[in-house]
Amino acid sequence: MQLPVVNFVGDSYLFSNSTMLKLTNIADIIKANPSCNVKVRGFGTENKRYQQLSWSRVNAVIKHLVEEEGISESRLIFIYGQSGESNNRVILEFTNEEGPNTAPAPHPELRRKVEGRH
């Protein structure tokens, strides 16, 4: 089951007020399904910059769900740089799979540039 999509504006990884509300609703759905884990997937394989942006967006969503919404980090699966063109969304979907809930930044030298764009 796919959950609502989290959209970002431009090259940002920051949340708008409406996205914060959406994340609260997503967290409520996750809490109502305690036996499921959630894949958190970002897209962007064209180049290093988009791979890093994908990582930053997935990281922001997971961090928010854990720190602000109380979702156990162990339920979240960190997936970034999925094939396909870069886009401004992160998809969340229920799964019975297990996987890593963190990942090292793919291009740490670009992290400051990507995360500096607010």
Residue, then its C-alpha position, 0 to 999 in steps of 0.5 A: m500500500q502506497l502512502p501519500v507522496v511527500n513533495f518538495v519545491g525546487d531543489s529544496y529538501l525543506f518542508s512547507n507547512s502543508t507538507m508538515l501536515k501531510l507528514t503528521n497524517i502519514a505518521d498517524i497511518i503508520k502508527a495505525n499499522p504497527s506490523c508493517n515497515v515503510k519504504v521511504r524512496g527518493f529518486g534521482t540517478e542522473n548525476k551526483r548532485y541529484q543522488q545527493l538531493s535524493w538522499s537529503r530528502v529521504n533523510a529529512v522525511i525519516k528524521h521528521l517521522v522519527e524525531e517529530e512524529g514518534i515513529s520507530e526508526s527501525r520501521l523505516i527503510f532508507i532508499y534513495g537515488q532510485s532509477g528514473e529521472s530526478n523529481n521533487r517527491v519521496i514515496l512511502e509505501f508499506t512493506n513486510e521487508e526489512g532494511p537499513n534505516t540510514a545510509p551514508a551520504p553518497h557524495p558528502e562533498l556535495r552535501r553542503k551545496v545541496e543542503g545550503r539551498h533553502 
